[in-house]
């Protein structure tokens, strides 16, 4: 099996940006110099990113790895920025195919298909991410249990591969929900992580959210509990890699 | 109107109580609480507006926010009573709009001016006690801002300074309601930075626009009693020009703050969308008595920016 941290191109053939994203995350995890994969991503041509645009599995794995790596690098380079959340998410944190992207650009401009972070999942995002429209993905609510921005309430960072993306996302979602969801059968009430409120539209509204909880075995089949949302702990907690 | 007979009956049966209620200007008190909430909301969004973000979930945050609201209410009532007392002559002469400076309560009940004078003194004493109590629970800079609001608010209407009669009223009013009041909200729960002051500049400018519009229908009565407001001093053309400068200034400042990441995108968008209503205000200014378009612009801006700041503070 190849080492993802070194799989960023050997200089003789065009480096694979998808492998570079995976390699970048691995280097960040190992606290190694990320210069090579960063350069590969910055210099990547749109042609070399075809699979990221055309194939949902490649797109999800690529952007989740890029986001999680970029967030950790930003936390290391400018930790003070995290005190101002709207600035932290807004500053350029990584360059992909010549486009300087912020964490908001990646999450709301690409992974959520250009939806506003403020619209509960129902409003379009005003600004563009600086990448062609073809990069946008249809929102998959499971990404909210895979993106780590460095806050204590964020899920653990996993490495995502195109071939196993659905299984890994399911596992990340199940793990996070198992830790954070509390179902009270007597009161017919369920307590949920805050991200379920912030992006409730991504889940298909409140009824879609209940179906999601049933699918991940957080509430019994047929149950339709009232929803309560926990507060989010924004305490800085970087380097929360899954072991 | 259904409410009118009830209001008339209350006025006739309990004229003193009704006067105290009407002269406190309940709708303006509601707006004051909204602008206070705007300031508290700014604090929830964290740096760079404040040194450290306020912990919204904590009991101390809720108690401080409540104490701050309770402390500012008697101060606002004292300022309104003082203004009512000072505006008795204008009220008697003018054909009132819903946004005229006085409620016209004394005129309607026939009570003497002395009644409101005593009420002003009484509520000012209560405000002073409130400030002392606030000093025990709120940060000192919040108490300082509250004292500044009380003193400037009384000085706005009452002699010997009576700033409104000297052409300074609009400036003082805009600074009081647009700058000091939201900053008071910030200081109650957090330590503001200079950016907090800059972030409310668009609101200050819109309050200024609103004052041109609300003073316009009273200009003849104001002139007759020697109240030299800016709309009394300036020509309609000059007023319209000043209104445009303030409005465009608000747009420029908001855009600059947004571009410099001094305010979040949600606040920038909410503010700019609200400012567009000023176009309606400008097209009707000095051409109709009713100042509603400008009042709507100010209220919509207050509501929209309050929601935006809180959403940024509580949201993702």
Interface residues (C-beta under 8 A of the other chain):
Chain A: X83 X84 X85 X86 X87 X90 X91 X117 X118 X126 X127 X195 X198 X199 X231 X234
Chain B: X45 X46 X47 X48 X52 X53 X57 X261 X264 X265 X266 X269 X311 X312 X315 X316
